[in-house]
Amino acid sequence: MVVERFVRMRGFHGLQIIVVLMLFFGASLCYGIPYVDNLRKSRILLEEVSSAKQIELEKVFEAERANGGWAQGFTVTDKYFIVVTTAGNGNNVLTAYDKSTFKVVKSTKCDIGHGNDLTYNENTGEILALGGPDNTIKHFDANTLKEIPKKQLELGVNMMPAENTNSIAYDSDLDEYYISSSKNNIRIWNGGFVATNNSFGIESPFNLYQTISYHKGNIYYARGCHVMRGVCQQEPMGDEEWGEEYAPSTGAVIVYDAQTGRKDSVYYIPPTDEQDRYYGEFEGTSVDEGNEIYFLYSSYGDDLPSVGKGGTFVVFRLSRANSVEGNAKLRKMLNRNKYEYMVEPKVKSLRR
């Protein structure tokens, strides 16, 4: 099957071949997607993957998912990995893991909707969660994980380009929040959550909208897609080999200049590691104060050869492998000094 062929082909070449074939065979592989729109998305996907640098990950730690839920989002502080899991009944659990020992330090139940993303405000020492039908922002103490009810606010459905937003990131230098939506848009809010007129588009054929994180003038957008016969599907469509629950997914980290909105680069993450073990479903990224970028994956079931066991999540970081071109380029970007991203932009801002 084409799915099997793709997931076994690491790097861009296999995906490029599949996308090119899809361009020739057209609507027969579209599953109802209009032919012209499919060609456009296929062309964009081919361009993004062709320009992308492949990156390689290494495992940091693995843990059981709390409350029988599914790991959805996380953020990294100076002390902790903080992960939110969401159960089928909608209940959420925030859990803090020590960055040195990876042991559970504290955990708390909360109600933050889907719980897709968290961000860390180092200026106030708070974790902010985004979720719910009214785009609710909830604040938690980063050390105790206790909720701060008096700071809860609802942005409302009219304040964003979509009813349900899905990710939030914080810029401590400018005291600004970036909030993304599934309408392929990022809007900028000031530290008091007053909407600015600044926003920019972030359309990509990697159509699983995961999380954004901010670091030194850049937005790192974690995207993914379930790969079905070379096509990025929003939802798995069922397959005689993989079943109806899921199909193996691939991922990408797309970097945008937070000041201009321009797309800087794309980093591609294949479905499997060097030992052909599946990473899992890509849930998001987070960058800490030490310029280290981490990747959260929910593990597949034990019926697939995976890095993590079924019922767990795995936190990875960028591999130390010096031979991987994408790793070297991404690490250089993460480690650039403050002057490089605080200087006056040479291009006119695309924010509007």
RODO-2510 file (C-alpha; in nm, 4 decimals, decimal comma):
residues 352
     n   res          X          Y          Z
     1     m     0,0000     0,0000     0,0000
     2     v     0,1089     0,3552    -0,0606
     3     v     0,0707     0,4411     0,3075
     4     e     0,3122     0,1664     0,4018
     5     r     0,5574     0,2725     0,1331
     6     f     0,5471     0,6300     0,2523
     7     v     0,5990     0,5671     0,6208
     8     r     0,8999     0,3527     0,5428
     9     m     1,0626     0,6235     0,3296
    10     r     1,2473     0,8705     0,5504
    11     g     1,3413     1,2048     0,4024
    12     f     1,1713     1,4086     0,1356
    13     h     1,2234     1,1996    -0,1730
    14     g     0,9483     0,9470    -0,1055
    15     l     0,6918     1,2105    -0,0164
    16     q     0,7812     1,4191    -0,3203
    17     i     0,7282     1,1202    -0,5477
    18     i     0,3888     1,0520    -0,3942
    19     v     0,2801     1,4140    -0,4232
    20     v     0,3930     1,4319    -0,7863
    21     l     0,2018     1,1121    -0,8637
    22     m    -0,0995     1,2614    -0,6953
    23     l    -0,0781     1,5619    -0,9234
    24     f    -0,0954     1,3305    -1,2260
    25     f    -0,3730     1,1040    -1,1027
    26     g    -0,5830     1,3991    -0,9872
    27     a    -0,9276     1,3662    -0,8495
    28     s    -0,9264     0,9872    -0,8147
    29     l    -0,7204     1,0243    -0,4976
    30     c    -0,9017     1,3269    -0,3587
    31     y    -1,1847     1,1606    -0,1688
    32     g    -1,4263     1,4368    -0,2568
    33     i    -1,1840     1,7300    -0,2354
    34     p    -1,2408     1,9521    -0,5374
    35     y    -0,9882     1,8769    -0,8077
    36     v    -0,8503     2,2289    -0,8459
    37     d    -0,8191     2,2818    -0,4714
    38     n    -0,6433     1,9483    -0,4349
    39     l    -0,3903     2,0439    -0,7014
    40     r    -0,3231     2,3715    -0,5244
    41     k    -0,2718     2,2041    -0,1874
    42     s    -0,0568     1,9345    -0,3446
    43     r     0,1602     2,1977    -0,5101
    44     i     0,1993     2,3867    -0,1803
    45     l     0,2796     2,0638     0,0033
    46     l     0,5406     1,9719    -0,2546
    47     e     0,6962     2,3191    -0,2293
    48     e     0,7033     2,3089     0,1502
    49     v     0,8536     1,9623     0,1706
    50     s     1,1045     2,0364    -0,1079
    51     s     1,2309     2,3405     0,0828
    52     a     1,2183     2,1718     0,4241
    53     k     1,5080     2,0350     0,6209
    54     q     1,4522     1,6993     0,7864
    55     i     1,5147     1,6881     1,1598
    56     e     1,5840     1,3972     1,3895
    57     l     1,4606     1,3602     1,7462
    58     e     1,5856     1,1823     2,0557
    59     k     1,3754     1,0633     2,3478
    60     v     1,3853     1,2574     2,6753
    61     f     1,1272     1,0689     2,8814
    62     e     0,8029     0,8740     2,8618
    63     a     0,5108     0,8768     3,1048
    64     e     0,1660     0,7275     3,1504
    65     r    -0,1170     0,9546     3,0428
    66     a    -0,3009     1,0949     3,3455
    67     n    -0,6697     1,0226     3,4070
    68     g    -0,6783     0,7818     3,1144
    69     g    -0,6713     1,0848     2,8883
    70     w    -0,4826     1,1779     2,5744
    71     a    -0,1836     1,4114     2,5958
    72     q    -0,2851     1,7266     2,4073
    73     g    -0,0461     2,0079     2,4850
    74     f     0,2429     2,1143     2,7032
    75     t     0,4824     2,3895     2,7935
    76     v     0,8277     2,4018     2,9505
    77     t     0,9312     2,6252     3,2399
    78     d     1,2687     2,6662     3,4078
    79     k     1,1794     2,3727     3,6366
    80     y     0,9096     2,1603     3,4788
    81     f     0,7557     1,9956     3,1782
    82     i     0,3853     2,0690     3,2231
    83     v     0,1545     1,8418     3,0248
    84     v    -0,2238     1,8571     2,9905
    85     t    -0,4173     1,5373     2,9228
    86     t    -0,7821     1,5249     2,8220
    87     a    -1,0094     1,2279     2,8855
    88     g    -1,3057     1,1238     2,6744
    89     n    -1,5443     1,2859     2,9230
    90     g    -1,3688     1,6202     2,8748
    91     n    -1,1924     1,6213     3,2110
    92     n    -0,8414     1,7659     3,2058
    93     v    -0,5369     1,7015     3,4222
    94     l    -0,2321     1,9280     3,4447
    95     t     0,0834     1,7444     3,5515
    96     a     0,4253     1,8901     3,6261
    97     y     0,7312     1,6692     3,5658
    98     d     1,0711     1,7626     3,7048
    99     k     1,3092     1,8540     3,4201
   100     s     1,5987     1,6697     3,5835
   101     t     1,4383     1,3551     3,7243
   102     f     1,1266     1,3419     3,4995
   103     k     0,9254     1,2397     3,8059
   104     v     0,5775     1,3763     3,8779
   105     v     0,6037     1,6771     4,1083
   106     k     0,2383     1,7757     4,1224
   107     s    -0,0867     1,7258     3,9402
   108     t    -0,4250     1,8955     3,9373
   109     k    -0,7650     1,8456     3,7760
   110     c    -0,9073     2,1340     3,5781
   111     d    -1,1571     2,2236     3,3078
   112     i    -1,0003     2,3762     2,9973
   113     g    -1,2005     2,2230     2,7157
   114     h    -0,9951     2,0298     2,4640
   115     g    -0,6792     2,1416     2,6440
   116     n    -0,4866     2,1764     2,3218
   117     d    -0,2169     2,4134     2,4438
   118     l    -0,0438     2,5827     2,7355
   119     t     0,2048     2,8669     2,7539
   120     y     0,4387     2,9909     3,0267
   121     n     0,4517     3,3585     3,1248
   122     e     0,7898     3,3890     3,2952
   123     n     0,7183     3,7521     3,3886
   124     t     0,4251     3,6572     3,6113
   125     g     0,5195     3,2975     3,6893
   126     e     0,1955     3,1645     3,5468
   127     i     0,0778     2,8907     3,3131
   128     l    -0,1981     2,9986     3,0768
   129     a    -0,4393     2,7509     2,9218
   130     l    -0,6640     2,8190     2,6253
   131     g    -0,9810     2,6257     2,5570
   132     g    -1,3574     2,6039     2,5546
   133     p    -1,6261     2,7340     2,3173
   134     d    -1,5832     3,0958     2,4305
   135     n    -1,2037     3,0991     2,3926
   136     t    -1,1534     3,0972     2,7674
   137     i    -0,8147     3,1868     2,9146
   138     k    -0,7336     3,0314     3,2518
   139     h    -0,4314     3,1125     3,4681
   140     f    -0,2441     2,8677     3,6920
   141     d     0,0460     2,9257     3,9286
   142     a     0,3492     2,7670     3,7584
   143     n     0,4902     2,6354     4,0880
   144     t     0,1770     2,5046     4,2586
   145     l    -0,0488     2,4492     3,9535
   146     k    -0,3309     2,6105     4,1503
   147     e    -0,5856     2,7893     3,9340
   148     i    -0,6238     3,1672     3,9721
   149     p    -0,9999     3,2117     3,9152
   150     k    -1,0008     3,5922     3,9375
   151     k    -0,7845     3,6071     3,6252
   152     q    -1,0124     3,3915     3,4106
   153     l    -1,1448     3,5689     3,1035
   154     e    -1,3375     3,4865     2,7887
   155     l    -1,2162     3,6341     2,4634
   156     g    -1,5479     3,5537     2,2970
   157     v    -1,6192     3,4019     1,9588
   158     n    -1,6259     3,7399     1,7827
   159     m    -1,2732     3,8306     1,8847
   160     m    -1,1087     3,5559     1,6854
   161     p    -1,1345     3,4340     1,3249
   162     a    -1,2714     3,0990     1,4444
   163     e    -1,5108     2,9865     1,7164
   164     n    -1,2520     2,7647     1,8773
   165     t    -0,8912     2,8710     1,8903
   166     n    -0,6288     2,6079     1,9394
   167     s    -0,2982     2,7508     2,0568
   168     i    -0,1343     3,0288     2,2574
   169     a     0,2257     3,1531     2,2956
   170     y     0,3839     3,4342     2,4975
   171     d     0,6572     3,6867     2,4146
   172     s     0,8130     3,8062     2,7405
   173     d     1,0138     4,0865     2,5756
   174     l     0,7152     4,2641     2,4199
   175     d     0,4583     4,1312     2,6698
   176     e     0,2407     4,0004     2,3888
   177     y     0,0391     3,6860     2,3320
   178     y     0,0027     3,5079     1,9994
   179     i    -0,3173     3,3086     1,9538
   180     s    -0,3738     3,0834     1,6545
   181     s    -0,6911     2,9396     1,5121
   182     s    -0,7875     2,6620     1,2763
   183     k    -0,8741     2,9347     1,0237
   184     n    -0,4997     2,9560     0,9515
   185     n    -0,4513     3,2843     1,1290
   186     i    -0,2459     3,4198     1,4199
   187     r    -0,3682     3,7270     1,6065
   188     i    -0,1566     3,9277     1,8492
   189     w    -0,2901     4,0422     2,1875
   190     n    -0,1201     4,2662     2,4420
   191     g    -0,0329     4,1492     2,7927
   192     g    -0,3744     4,2537     2,9228
   193     f    -0,5489     4,0525     2,6491
   194     v    -0,6642     4,3511     2,4530
   195     a    -0,6741     4,2566     2,0856
   196     t    -0,4398     4,4450     1,8561
   197     n    -0,4972     4,4964     1,4853
   198     n    -0,1974     4,2798     1,4096
   199     s    -0,2456     3,9365     1,2560
   200     f    -0,1032     3,7226     0,9788
   201     g    -0,1962     3,4127     0,7841
   202     i    -0,0318     3,0744     0,8331
   203     e    -0,1887     2,8475     0,5726
   204     s    -0,0233     2,5106     0,5217
   205     p    -0,1272     2,1748     0,3727
   206     f    -0,0039     2,0138     0,6956
   207     n    -0,3585     2,0332     0,8215
   208     l    -0,3577     1,9031     1,1789
   209     y    -0,3441     2,2308     1,3698
   210     q    -0,1401     2,1678     1,6812
   211     t     0,0472     2,4296     1,8853
   212     i     0,2516     2,7436     1,8474
   213     s     0,5436     2,8485     2,0644
   214     y     0,7437     3,1705     2,0694
   215     h     1,1210     3,2023     2,0991
   216     k     1,3526     3,4927     2,0177
   217     g     1,1394     3,6628     1,7566
   218     n     1,0035     3,3499     1,5904
   219     i     0,6782     3,1562     1,6038
   220     y     0,7279     2,7786     1,5871
   221     y     0,4070     2,6195     1,4589
   222     a     0,3685     2,2444     1,5063
   223     r     0,1613     2,0969     1,2245
   224     g     0,0886     1,7444     1,1143
   225     c    -0,1269     1,5284     0,8935
   226     h    -0,2534     1,1744     0,8737
   227     v    -0,0952     1,0308     0,5629
   228     m    -0,3425     0,8399     0,3497
   229     r    -0,2060     0,7431     0,0089
   230     g     0,0113     1,0506     0,0033
   231     v    -0,2730     1,2899     0,0857
   232     c    -0,2855     1,4962     0,4053
   233     q    -0,6231     1,4084     0,5559
   234     q    -0,7848     1,6166     0,8270
   235     e    -0,9321     1,2988     0,9768
   236     p    -0,8307     0,9351     0,9280
   237     m    -1,0724     0,7775     0,6832
   238     g    -1,0313     0,4144     0,7817
   239     d    -0,7946     0,1704     0,6199
   240     e    -0,7908    -0,2073     0,5976
   241     e    -0,4387    -0,2172     0,7409
   242     w    -0,4438     0,0607     1,0013
   243     g    -0,8097     0,0421     1,1022
   244     e    -1,0550     0,3258     1,1446
   245     e    -0,9086     0,4770     1,4618
   246     y    -0,6011     0,6387     1,3118
   247     a    -0,3450     0,6365     1,0384
   248     p     0,0251     0,7016     1,1020
   249     s     0,0941     1,0740     1,0884
   250     t     0,3876     1,2876     0,9933
   251     g     0,4817     1,6282     1,1290
   252     a     0,6385     1,9620     1,0498
   253     v     0,7609     2,2649     1,2423
   254     i     0,6968     2,5798     1,0391
   255     v     0,8854     2,8891     1,1540
   256     y     0,7429     3,2389     1,1075
   257     d     0,9000     3,5751     1,1838
   258     a     0,6773     3,7017     1,4659
   259     q     0,7348     4,0630     1,3678
   260     t     0,6656     4,0462     0,9948
   261     g     0,4604     3,7295     0,9607
   262     r     0,6913     3,5954     0,6923
   263     k     0,7508     3,2217     0,6723
   264     d     1,1164     3,1617     0,7478
   265     s     1,1657     2,7872     0,7154
   266     v     1,0036     2,4449     0,7397
   267     y     1,1409     2,1456     0,9287
   268     y     1,0042     1,8035     0,8423
   269     i     0,9658     1,5187     1,0946
   270     p     0,9166     1,1735     0,9379
   271     p     0,6704     0,9285     1,0980
   272     t     0,9458     0,6964     1,2229
   273     d     1,2871     0,7149     1,3816
   274     e     1,6047     0,5525     1,2493
   275     q     1,4874     0,2162     1,3825
   276     d     1,1510     0,2396     1,2003
   277     r     0,9640     0,2947     1,5270
   278     y     0,6724     0,5380     1,5094
   279     y     0,7062     0,8613     1,7032
   280     g     0,3283     0,8794     1,7517
   281     e     0,0879     1,1675     1,6961
   282     f     0,2691     1,5009     1,6981
   283     e     0,1008     1,7228     1,9595
   284     g     0,3266     2,0274     1,9806
   285     t     0,6555     2,1972     2,0576
   286     s     0,7911     2,4178     2,3343
   287     v     1,1221     2,6019     2,3728
   288     d     1,2789     2,6728     2,7109
   289     e     1,5149     2,9391     2,8444
   290     g     1,8138     2,7215     2,7541
   291     n     1,7237     2,7383     2,3817
   292     e     1,6241     2,3715     2,3803
   293     i     1,3237     2,2745     2,1716
   294     y     1,1053     1,9886     2,2905
   295     f     0,8445     1,7839     2,1041
   296     l     0,5386     1,6165     2,2560
   297     y     0,3988     1,2973     2,1009
   298     s     0,1074     1,0789     2,2053
   299     s     0,2042     0,7165     2,1562
   300     y     0,0098     0,4838     1,9306
   301     g    -0,1224     0,1501     2,0515
   302     d     0,1029    -0,1456     2,1108
   303     d    -0,0046    -0,2939     1,7764
   304     l     0,2442    -0,0616     1,6035
   305     p     0,6216    -0,0575     1,6557
   306     s     0,6492     0,2696     1,8466
   307     v     0,9049     0,4597     2,0502
   308     g     0,6553     0,4807     2,3374
   309     k     0,4219     0,2175     2,4759
   310     g     0,0481     0,2373     2,4219
   311     g    -0,1191     0,4630     2,6785
   312     t     0,1826     0,6886     2,7191
   313     f     0,3166     1,0130     2,5832
   314     v     0,6797     1,0821     2,4946
   315     v     0,8760     1,4060     2,5165
   316     f     1,1579     1,4328     2,2633
   317     r     1,4182     1,6971     2,1966
   318     l     1,6218     1,7834     1,8929
   319     s     1,8818     1,5111     1,8463
   320     r     2,2478     1,5958     1,9035
   321     a     2,3338     1,4274     1,5731
   322     n     2,5681     1,6717     1,3982
   323     s     2,5245     1,4990     1,0622
   324     v     2,1583     1,6020     1,0301
   325     e     2,1466     1,9261     0,8325
   326     g     1,8062     2,0309     0,9607
   327     n     1,9120     1,9846     1,3233
   328     a     2,2136     2,2110     1,2772
   329     k     2,0080     2,4817     1,1046
   330     l     1,7292     2,4747     1,3623
   331     r     1,9709     2,4770     1,6547
   332     k     2,1510     2,7788     1,5084
   333     m     1,8190     2,9621     1,4858
   334     l     1,7291     2,8739     1,8448
   335     n     2,0654     2,9925     1,9768
   336     r     2,0880     3,3284     1,7989
   337     n     2,1563     3,6196     2,0283
   338     k     1,9047     3,8814     2,1332
   339     y     2,0376     4,1543     1,9062
   340     e     1,9662     3,9467     1,5989
   341     y     1,5929     3,9455     1,6549
   342     m     1,5409     4,2795     1,8298
   343     v     1,6822     4,4876     1,5437
   344     e     1,4536     4,6953     1,3213
   345     p     1,3109     4,4738     1,0439
   346     k     1,4390     4,5366     0,6909
   347     v     1,1035     4,4481     0,5356
   348     k     0,7664     4,6063     0,5852
   349     s     0,5604     4,4240     0,8453
   350     l     0,2952     4,1902     0,7120
   351     r     0,0895     4,2313     1,0261
   352     r    -0,2489     4,3863     0,9613
***
